[in-house]
Structure formats: C-alpha cells, structure tokens
Amino acid sequence: MSITKHELSSSDAQAMQAMRAMFAAAPKLRFASESRAAFDEIMARVPAPEDVSFAQGTVGGVPGWWCRPAHAARGSVILYLHGGGYVLGSAAAYRNFVGHIAERANATAFIADYALAPERPFPAAPDDVLALYRGLLASGHERIALCGDSAGAGLALSFVAGTVKRERLVCVVAMSPWIDLSVSGESMVSRADQDPLLSRATLTEAAAHYLGGHEVEELGLATLESDLSQIPPVRIDVGDAEVLLDDSLRFARKAEQAGRSCDVHVWEGMIHVFPSSFAMLQAAAAALDELGSFLAGMLAR
C-alpha cells in the first residue's frame, strides 16, 4: 500500500505542545447531545475563506449548507460529511473549514446535516448519504467527490464499500477516519497516551448511540471486512498520535488486496482531524493544500 510519512517540524512540535496543554486544561467533550453547542463553537472558530459564499440548501431531502468558491468549476461537486462521532457536528459549524477545502479544490461543496444519534441511530445516517448521492446525480452533477472527517469519513468509506460501483463518484478524501466501530485497532492501545481527544471509552460511547443497542456485526457495519473491489481512488490523512491510526492502515491494506488505489498520509505528531488547525500548524496547512490538489485533480478528469 502507498504510505507517505510526513516528519514533524520544530515549530509544529512547539505548537502541538501548547495545544496539548490547552486540551488538558479544558473540559472533556463527551459524545452526547448536550455537547453539540460546545463542539460547534470549536469548529466555527476556523478562519473564514475569502472568496467563498455560503447558502443553506437541501439535496435529496437532506438539509445542509452550500460552499461556493467564486471560480468553482462547473459540473463538479464535493459532498462533505462532518465528524462528531455520529452524535455531534453540524453543517453550519463546518462551513469555514469546508469552504477552504472547496476553494483549494476549485469546486462547490455541499455539507450535509445527516441524521445524528441517539435521536436517529443507524441506519438513518447511511440512508441520508444514499439520498444525498442520488440527489446530486439527479441534479446533473457529472463528477462527485466524497469527503469527510472522523465519523463522517468512516461514513463515506462505508458508503463506497461493497459490490456496488457508485456512478460518477470519482474519489474519496478521508481525514482521520473512524472506520472500525468495534474500536479494536492496535493503536487504541499504542496511541492511548498520545491522543488528547479520543479514547476507546469515548468512541465506545459514541458507537453505542449510533448502533442503538445492536452489535456491529449484527448490523453489517464491519467496513474492514467488506468487499473493496469497487471503491474509487481514496486519499487518507491521519495523525501518527491518534488512536484511530490503525483504522486507516487496515483499510489501506484491505484496499491494496482488492487492487484499488488508497494513498495514506501519516503525519508525525499530529492528532485527530489536524487539518482543521491549518491556521496554527504547518502540517495542517500542507495537508489541506495537498488534499485540495488531490480533489481538484480527480474532479477535473
């Protein structure tokens, strides 16, 4: 499999030390509905892009926000699935972050407010993704890219797994994807002391909300056991210091065995969904530029 390792710069090492101290002093966010406002406030702090307009909209009956760069290419669209453990997150809070991705990709993006647990557990979220995809097809979009972070990235990868080839879906970009809902990856242990944001316990709590009391195997949600022979090209960006590292590596190995393209970029010292900190970290800015270029290239084909 194609793995690119990015070294930690001295300036980023200092910045990460400060960020870790900040996380240590702040209250821990739980994957519960009462944490939604606090999570949205954090994501909304991302600096706004300069030449991107925003508007509320609906695709396939699912609400969300459009991000439209001033010079976006016609015919292409990015469908963005936000993170938050299937419990937290909103399209409104993600506008600025996704706006920067859309700007770099030179493409319009739609951020979906897909169903959140525990009010709407599985299969509501994947049902929304299917409705969104069909809505984009019906709207005449010629090239579709699927992009997401954390749980949203896992949702994106689960959508393309299986024996059905998704028409006009040209690629997937996944940042720190949460793929294994059984939280059994090796890095759950090996990175437990390095990850200031996630743990096996917090992810287990989120999974329980999403699964609605069922087991992963019972619901057929073991993406790492799925047929990956029909997936489009995938790019994954993940931090070396996060408990979800092993999810990305195992997915890439599975994709390689299926003969599919899956490029994994592992960033030393970085934590969960680090590209959202592009204003503070050199690695985050570099990752954002690279994944934007990847999206632009795939959507231009």
C-alpha positions in Angstrom: 0.0 0.0 0.0 1.1 3.6 -0.6 2.0 5.2 2.7 3.7 8.6 2.9 5.1 9.7 6.2 5.5 13.4 7.0 8.0 14.5 9.6 7.2 16.8 12.4 8.7 20.3 12.1 10.3 22.0 15.2 7.7 24.8 15.0 4.8 22.3 14.9 6.3 20.4 17.8 6.2 23.6 19.9 2.7 24.4 18.7 1.5 20.9 19.5 2.9 21.1 23.0 0.9 24.3 23.5 -2.3 22.7 22.1 -1.9 19.6 24.3 -1.7 21.9 27.3 -4.8 23.7 26.2 -6.7 20.4 25.8 -5.5 19.2 29.2 -6.9 22.3 30.8 -10.3 22.2 29.0 -13.3 20.1 30.0 -13.5 16.9 28.0 -16.3 16.8 25.4 -18.5 13.7 25.6 -20.3 12.2 22.7 -23.7 13.3 24.0 -26.3 15.7 22.7 -25.6 18.3 25.4 -22.0 18.7 23.9 -23.3 19.8 20.5 -23.2 23.5 21.1 -19.6 23.4 22.5 -18.4 21.2 19.6 -20.0 23.5 17.0 -18.4 26.5 18.7 -14.9 24.9 18.4 -15.4 24.1 14.7 -16.8 27.6 13.9 -13.5 29.2 15.1 -11.8 28.1 11.8 -11.0 31.3 9.9 -13.4 32.1 7.1 -12.2 31.7 3.5 -12.1 35.0 1.5 -13.7 34.1 -1.9 -16.4 31.5 -0.9 -20.1 32.2 -0.5 -22.4 30.2 1.7 -26.1 29.4 1.4 -28.5 26.9 3.1 -30.0 24.3 0.8 -31.3 20.8 0.5 -30.1 17.8 -1.5 -32.1 14.6 -1.8 -34.3 15.9 1.0 -31.3 16.3 3.4 -30.6 19.9 4.6 -27.2 21.4 4.7 -25.0 24.3 3.5 -23.5 25.0 0.1 -20.0 26.4 -0.1 -19.4 28.1 -3.5 -15.9 29.4 -4.4 -16.0 32.4 -6.7 -14.4 30.5 -9.6 -15.6 26.9 -9.0 -15.5 24.6 -12.0 -18.9 23.6 -13.4 -20.2 20.1 -13.3 -18.1 19.0 -10.2 -19.3 18.9 -6.6 -17.9 17.8 -3.2 -20.3 16.1 -0.8 -18.9 16.7 2.7 -19.8 14.5 5.7 -18.8 16.2 9.0 -17.3 14.5 12.1 -18.6 14.2 15.6 -18.9 10.5 16.4 -22.3 10.3 14.7 -23.6 12.4 17.7 -22.1 15.9 17.3 -21.4 18.3 14.5 -23.4 20.4 12.0 -23.1 21.8 8.5 -23.3 25.4 9.8 -20.3 24.9 12.1 -18.2 23.3 9.4 -18.8 26.0 6.8 -15.5 27.8 7.2 -13.4 24.6 7.2 -15.1 23.1 4.2 -15.0 26.4 2.4 -11.2 26.3 2.5 -11.3 22.7 1.1 -13.7 23.8 -1.7 -11.6 26.8 -2.5 -8.5 24.6 -2.9 -10.3 22.0 -4.9 -11.9 24.7 -7.1 -15.3 23.0 -6.6 -18.6 23.7 -5.0 -19.2 21.7 -1.8 -22.4 20.7 0.0 -22.1 20.0 3.7 -24.8 17.6 4.8 -26.8 17.7 8.1 -27.2 14.0 8.0 -29.0 12.2 10.8 -27.4 12.2 14.2 -27.7 9.7 17.1 -29.1 9.0 19.6 -32.3 10.6 18.2 -31.8 9.0 14.8 -29.5 6.0 15.1 -28.4 3.6 12.3 -29.5 3.2 9.5 -30.6 6.9 9.3 -27.2 8.4 8.6 -26.3 6.0 5.7 -29.8 6.3 4.3 -29.2 10.1 4.2 -25.9 9.6 2.4 -27.6 7.5 -0.3 -30.4 10.1 -0.6 -27.7 12.8 -1.0 -25.8 10.9 -3.6 -29.0 10.2 -5.6 -29.9 13.9 -5.3 -26.6 15.0 -6.7 -27.0 12.6 -9.6 -30.5 13.9 -10.3 -29.2 17.4 -10.3 -26.9 16.6 -13.2 -23.5 16.8 -11.4 -21.0 15.0 -13.7 -18.2 14.4 -11.1 -18.8 13.8 -7.4 -16.2 13.7 -4.7 -17.0 12.3 -1.2 -15.1 14.0 1.6 -15.3 13.8 5.4 -13.6 13.7 8.7 -13.7 11.3 11.7 -17.1 9.6 11.8 -18.1 11.4 8.6 -15.0 9.9 6.8 -15.9 6.5 8.1 -19.5 7.0 6.8 -18.0 8.0 3.4 -15.8 4.9 3.2 -18.6 2.6 4.3 -20.8 4.1 1.5 -18.3 3.1 -1.2 -17.5 -0.3 0.3 -19.4 -3.4 -1.1 -20.1 -4.7 -4.6 -22.0 -1.7 -5.9 -20.0 0.8 -8.0 -21.1 4.4 -7.4 -21.6 6.1 -10.7 -19.9 9.4 -11.2 -18.2 9.2 -7.8 -14.6 9.9 -8.7 -12.8 9.8 -5.3 -13.0 9.8 -1.5 -10.9 12.0 0.8 -10.9 10.9 4.4 -9.4 12.8 7.3 -8.7 10.7 10.5 -11.5 8.2 9.5 -13.3 6.3 12.2 -13.9 3.0 10.3 -13.9 0.3 13.0 -17.0 0.7 15.2 -15.8 -2.1 17.4 -12.8 0.1 18.3 -10.5 -2.9 18.2 -7.5 -1.4 16.4 -4.0 -1.8 17.8 -3.5 2.0 18.0 -6.4 2.2 20.5 -3.7 0.9 22.9 -0.4 2.0 21.4 -1.6 5.7 21.0 -3.8 5.9 24.0 -1.3 8.1 25.9 -0.6 10.3 22.9 -4.2 11.2 21.9 -5.6 14.1 23.9 -9.0 14.0 22.2 -10.2 10.4 21.7 -10.1 7.1 23.6 -11.5 3.7 23.3 -14.0 4.6 26.1 -15.3 7.8 24.4 -15.6 6.0 21.0 -17.4 3.1 22.5 -19.9 5.5 24.0 -20.5 7.1 20.6 -20.8 3.7 18.9 -23.4 2.7 21.3 -25.5 5.7 20.5 -25.1 5.1 16.7 -25.8 1.4 16.9 -28.9 1.8 19.0 -28.1 -1.1 21.2 -27.2 -3.5 18.4 -23.8 -5.1 17.6 -21.6 -4.0 14.7 -21.7 -7.5 13.1 -25.4 -7.8 13.6 -26.0 -4.6 11.5 -23.4 -5.5 8.9 -21.2 -2.5 9.7 -17.8 -4.1 9.6 -16.4 -2.0 6.7 -13.0 -3.5 7.1 -14.5 -6.9 6.3 -16.3 -5.6 3.2 -15.5 -6.0 -0.5 -13.5 -3.0 -1.6 -13.1 -4.0 -5.2 -15.4 -1.2 -6.4 -14.1 1.7 -4.4 -12.9 4.8 -6.2 -9.4 6.3 -5.5 -9.0 7.2 -1.9 -6.7 9.6 0.0 -6.5 9.4 3.7 -4.7 11.9 6.0 -4.2 10.7 9.6 -2.1 11.8 12.6 0.5 9.4 14.0 -0.5 10.4 17.5 -4.2 9.4 17.3 -6.0 6.2 18.5 -7.6 5.9 15.0 -4.3 5.5 13.2 -4.8 1.7 12.8 -8.2 2.2 11.2 -6.6 4.0 8.2 -3.7 1.5 7.9 -6.0 -1.5 7.9 -8.3 0.0 5.4 -5.4 0.7 3.1 -4.2 -2.9 3.4 -7.6 -4.2 2.5 -7.9 -1.8 -0.5 -4.5 -2.9 -1.7 -5.5 -6.6 -1.5 -8.5 -5.6 -3.6 -6.3 -3.9 -6.2 -7.6 -0.4 -5.5 -5.8 2.9 -5.1 -5.6 4.1 -1.5 -2.9 6.6 -0.5 -2.4 7.1 3.2 -0.5 10.2 4.5 0.6 9.7 8.1 1.7 13.0 9.8 4.1 12.7 12.7 3.0 14.2 16.0 -0.4 15.2 14.6 -3.7 14.4 16.3 -7.3 13.8 15.3 -8.5 15.9 12.3 -5.5 18.1 12.5 -6.1 19.8 9.0 -8.7 21.9 10.7 -5.9 23.6 12.6 -4.3 25.0 9.4 -4.0 28.4 10.9 -1.7 27.2 13.6 0.2 24.1 12.2 2.4 23.9 9.2 1.5 20.2 8.7 -2.2 21.1 8.8 -1.8 23.8 6.1 0.3 21.4 4.0 -2.3 18.6 4.3 -5.1 20.9 3.4 -3.2 22.1 0.3 -2.4 18.5 -0.7 -5.9 17.1 -0.3 -7.3 20.1 -2.1 -5.0 19.5 -5.0 -6.0 15.8 -5.0 -9.7 16.7 -5.2 -9.1 19.3 -7.9 -7.2 16.8 -10.0 -9.7 14.0 -9.6 -12.7 16.3 -10.3 -11.0 17.7 -13.4 -10.7 14.3 -15.1 
